[in-house]
Amino acid sequence: MYFYNMARKTKDPGLGYNSKENAQSVIKDDGSSNVNHINRKRNVNDLYSFFVDISWFHFFLLIILTYTFLNVFFGLIYVAIGIEEITTPKETFFADFLNGFFFSAQTLTTVGYGGIVPEGIASNLVAAFEAMIGLLSFSFITGLLYGRFSKPKASLKFSENLIIRDFKENKALMFRLMNSRKTVMIEPEIKVTLSVTENDGKGAFKRNFYELKLERDRIMYLPTIWTIVHLIDDESPLFKYSKEEIKKLDARLFLLVNYHEESFSQKVYQIHNYDFDDLLLDVKYVSSSSFDDEGYTVLDHAKLSEVENM
């Protein structure tokens, strides 16, 4: 415990001291929350955040399903009030339903081809109400699309692994991050917190947090790749462990990176975490940049996590 006292122990950074054996991380690898909420009150204001944060696949899937449901719903209403109010009835219910469905689609989108026209009071009332829902729905979807495209997002890629290797007469913990866009990241800065889960000897588990000192925690700009280095010297919380013991620790690294993003003209943040199961021993990263025949720097994104024996 002597060397732990020399390390800079930090207060709970928001992850909680309590733990248990094989506890899952509260932060996923992509930086999103891994917390299951119960008894949480929901309100309409949560819808915007939900639709902006979900994946593009789920976003368009929900739009298609909602659009289909509305047309099925109103198509059945037109059949129920009498399909003859909008077109000539067919011989089967399904054929009448299809006419109601396609008329609903024209009304909901305000296309109005003119092939089917409501003639009765009931059908006109339903069509007027549906047109209002269509206008509101597409206005809502347009706002969500703008919100999704305009939301500032960081463009960092992290190596899939951590490494520990001999470095400067000691050993060092390293990982890499890369600029995945062609724009230049301005003044990137990183903070790394080590979380170690330990048994207190009474059957309870507790997290201890340490703010790791880095060889460099900020640079002027990042057009290519940055190797983050924590020197495991006598001030490191990992100093008292061998490489093999470090790999067996129930520990994680929590990263917070921020920089000025040219695409959005504002500062953006990205969260990431590493489990020590991803730790590799006594290897080094392969160089991911080179020069072409004309002297231009070439960055190979496929080599971000590639390592080789020392």
C-alpha positions in Angstrom: 0.0 0.0 0.0 3.0 2.3 0.2 3.1 3.1 -3.4 -0.7 3.6 -3.6 -0.3 6.4 -1.0 2.2 8.1 -3.4 -0.3 8.0 -6.3 -2.7 10.7 -6.8 -6.0 9.3 -5.6 -9.0 11.1 -6.9 -12.6 11.5 -5.7 -15.4 9.5 -7.3 -15.6 11.0 -10.9 -19.2 10.1 -11.1 -19.1 6.3 -11.4 -19.7 5.4 -7.8 -17.5 3.7 -5.2 -19.7 0.6 -4.7 -19.0 -2.4 -6.8 -19.3 -6.2 -6.9 -17.4 -9.1 -8.3 -17.6 -9.1 -12.2 -19.5 -5.8 -12.1 -20.2 -4.3 -15.6 -18.8 -0.9 -16.5 -21.2 2.0 -16.2 -19.8 3.3 -19.5 -19.9 1.3 -22.7 -16.9 1.2 -25.1 -18.6 3.7 -27.4 -19.0 6.2 -24.5 -22.7 5.7 -24.0 -24.3 4.9 -20.7 -24.5 1.3 -19.5 -26.9 1.9 -16.6 -30.3 0.3 -16.4 -32.8 2.9 -15.1 -35.9 1.8 -13.1 -38.8 3.8 -11.7 -37.8 6.7 -14.0 -40.5 9.1 -14.8 -40.8 9.8 -18.5 -42.2 12.9 -20.3 -42.7 14.2 -23.8 -39.4 16.1 -23.6 -37.6 12.8 -23.6 -38.8 12.0 -27.1 -36.5 14.5 -28.8 -33.4 13.1 -27.0 -34.5 9.6 -27.8 -34.9 10.1 -31.5 -31.7 12.2 -31.8 -29.5 9.6 -30.0 -30.7 6.3 -31.5 -28.9 4.8 -34.5 -29.8 5.8 -38.0 -31.1 2.3 -38.7 -33.5 2.4 -35.7 -34.5 6.0 -36.6 -35.7 5.2 -40.1 -37.1 1.9 -39.0 -39.4 3.7 -36.5 -40.4 6.2 -39.2 -41.4 3.4 -41.6 -43.3 1.5 -38.9 -45.1 4.6 -37.7 -46.0 5.6 -41.3 -47.3 2.1 -42.1 -49.3 1.9 -38.8 -51.0 5.3 -39.5 -51.9 4.3 -43.0 -53.3 0.9 -41.8 -55.2 2.6 -39.0 -56.8 5.3 -41.3 -57.3 2.8 -44.1 -59.4 0.7 -41.8 -61.4 3.8 -40.7 -62.2 4.6 -44.3 -63.4 1.0 -44.8 -65.4 1.2 -41.6 -67.3 4.4 -42.5 -67.9 3.1 -46.0 -65.3 2.9 -48.8 -68.0 4.2 -51.2 -67.5 7.6 -49.7 -64.1 7.8 -51.4 -64.2 5.3 -54.3 -66.2 2.5 -55.9 -66.4 -0.6 -53.6 -64.6 -3.7 -54.7 -65.6 -7.3 -54.4 -63.4 -8.1 -51.4 -62.5 -6.5 -48.1 -58.8 -6.6 -48.8 -59.3 -4.7 -52.1 -61.4 -2.1 -50.3 -58.7 -1.9 -47.6 -56.0 -1.3 -50.2 -58.0 1.6 -51.6 -58.4 3.0 -48.1 -54.7 2.4 -47.4 -53.4 4.2 -50.5 -55.9 7.1 -50.1 -54.6 7.4 -46.5 -51.0 7.5 -47.8 -51.9 10.3 -50.3 -53.7 12.3 -47.6 -51.0 11.8 -44.9 -48.3 13.0 -47.2 -50.6 15.7 -48.8 -49.7 14.4 -52.2 -53.3 14.2 -53.4 -53.2 12.5 -56.8 -56.9 13.1 -57.3 -57.7 9.6 -58.3 -59.6 9.0 -55.1 -61.6 11.9 -53.5 -63.6 12.0 -50.3 -67.2 12.7 -51.0 -69.1 12.2 -47.7 -69.0 14.3 -44.5 -67.4 11.5 -42.5 -64.7 10.8 -44.9 -63.9 14.5 -45.4 -63.6 14.9 -41.6 -61.3 11.9 -41.3 -59.2 13.1 -44.2 -58.9 16.6 -42.8 -57.8 15.3 -39.4 -55.3 12.9 -41.1 -53.8 15.7 -43.2 -53.2 17.7 -40.0 -51.4 14.7 -38.4 -49.3 14.3 -41.6 -48.2 18.0 -41.6 -47.3 17.8 -37.9 -45.5 14.5 -38.3 -43.3 15.6 -41.2 -42.5 18.8 -39.5 -41.4 16.8 -36.5 -39.3 14.4 -38.6 -37.7 17.4 -40.4 -36.7 18.9 -37.1 -35.3 15.5 -35.9 -33.3 15.1 -39.1 -31.8 18.6 -38.7 -31.1 17.8 -35.0 -29.3 14.6 -35.9 -27.2 16.1 -38.7 -26.3 19.3 -36.7 -25.5 17.5 -33.5 -21.7 17.9 -32.8 -20.0 14.6 -32.8 -16.4 13.7 -32.1 -14.5 11.7 -34.7 -12.0 9.8 -32.7 -11.1 6.1 -33.1 -9.4 4.3 -30.3 -7.1 1.3 -30.5 -8.8 -1.9 -29.6 -6.1 -2.8 -27.1 -3.9 -1.4 -24.4 -0.3 -2.4 -24.2 2.3 -2.5 -21.4 5.9 -2.4 -22.5 9.3 -1.5 -21.2 9.8 2.3 -21.6 12.5 4.7 -20.3 14.0 2.4 -17.7 10.6 1.6 -16.4 7.4 0.3 -18.0 4.5 2.2 -19.5 0.8 1.8 -20.2 -0.1 2.9 -23.7 -3.0 3.2 -26.1 -3.6 5.1 -29.3 -6.3 7.3 -30.7 -6.8 8.5 -34.3 -8.4 11.4 -36.1 -11.0 9.6 -38.3 -11.9 12.7 -40.3 -9.8 14.7 -42.8 -10.2 17.9 -40.7 -7.5 18.8 -38.2 -8.4 18.5 -34.5 -7.4 21.7 -32.7 -6.0 21.6 -29.1 -7.1 18.0 -28.2 -6.9 17.3 -24.5 -7.3 14.0 -22.6 -8.0 12.9 -19.0 -7.5 9.3 -18.0 -8.9 7.9 -14.8 -8.0 4.4 -13.5 -10.7 2.5 -11.7 -9.6 -0.5 -9.6 -12.1 -2.7 -7.9 -10.8 -4.3 -4.8 -12.1 -6.6 -2.1 -12.1 -5.0 1.4 -11.6 -8.5 3.0 -15.1 -8.6 4.3 -16.8 -9.7 1.1 -17.6 -6.2 -0.2 -16.1 -4.7 -3.2 -15.1 -1.0 -3.6 -13.8 1.0 -6.5 -10.8 3.2 -6.0 -10.0 5.9 -8.6 -6.7 7.4 -9.6 -6.0 10.2 -12.1 -3.2 8.9 -14.2 -0.3 11.2 -15.0 0.4 11.2 -18.7 3.5 11.9 -20.7 1.4 14.5 -22.6 -2.2 15.2 -21.9 -2.7 17.9 -24.6 -1.2 18.8 -28.0 -1.7 21.7 -30.3 -3.5 19.8 -33.1 -4.0 16.2 -34.3 -4.1 15.5 -38.0 -3.1 11.8 -37.7 -2.5 9.7 -34.6 -1.6 10.1 -31.0 -0.1 7.5 -28.6 -1.1 8.2 -25.0 1.6 7.1 -22.5 1.3 6.6 -18.8 4.8 6.0 -17.3 4.6 3.4 -14.5 7.1 5.0 -12.2 7.1 5.2 -8.4 4.3 7.7 -8.5 2.0 5.4 -10.5 -0.7 3.4 -8.7 0.4 0.5 -10.9 4.0 0.6 -9.8 3.9 -2.1 -7.2 2.5 -4.7 -9.7 4.3 -6.7 -12.3 3.1 -6.7 -15.8 1.3 -10.0 -15.3 -0.3 -8.8 -12.1 -1.6 -5.6 -13.8 -3.3 -7.7 -16.6 -5.1 -9.7 -13.9 -6.4 -6.6 -12.1 -10.2 -5.9 -12.1 -9.6 -2.5 -13.5 -10.7 -0.1 -16.2 -9.5 3.1 -17.8 -12.1 5.9 -18.3 -11.1 8.4 -20.9 -12.5 11.9 -21.6 -11.2 13.6 -24.7 -12.2 17.1 -25.9 -11.0 19.2 -28.8 -12.2 22.0 -31.1 -14.0 20.5 -34.1 -13.7 22.5 -37.3 -16.8 21.0 -38.9 -19.1 22.3 -36.1 -16.9 25.3 -35.0 -17.2 24.3 -31.4 -15.6 22.1 -28.8 -16.7 18.4 -28.7 -16.2 15.6 -26.2 -15.8 11.9 -26.6 -15.9 9.2 -23.8 -14.2 5.8 -24.0 -13.2 3.1 -21.7 -10.8 0.1 -21.6 -11.1 -3.1 -19.7 -7.7 -4.6 -18.6 -8.8 -7.7 -20.4 -7.8 -5.8 -23.5 -4.2 -5.5 -22.2 -1.3 -6.9 -24.2 2.2 -7.4 -22.8 5.6 -6.6 -24.3 4.5 -5.6 -27.7 4.6 -2.3 -29.5 2.3 -0.5 -32.0 3.0 -0.7 -35.6 3.5 2.6 -37.3 0.3 3.6 -39.0 1.6 6.5 -41.1 4.1 6.7 -43.9 5.1 8.8 -46.9 4.1 8.3 -50.5 6.4 8.9 -53.5 5.4 12.5 -53.6 6.2 13.1 -49.9 2.6 13.3 -48.7 1.8 11.7 -45.3 -0.4 8.5 -45.7 -2.4 7.4 -42.7 -3.5 3.8 -42.6 -6.6 3.5 -40.4 -6.5 -0.3 -40.5 -3.2 -0.2 -38.5 -4.5 1.7 -35.5 -4.6 -1.4 -33.3 -1.9 -3.4 -35.0 1.0 -4.5 -32.8 4.3 -6.4 -33.2 6.7 -8.1 -30.9 9.5 -5.9 -29.5 
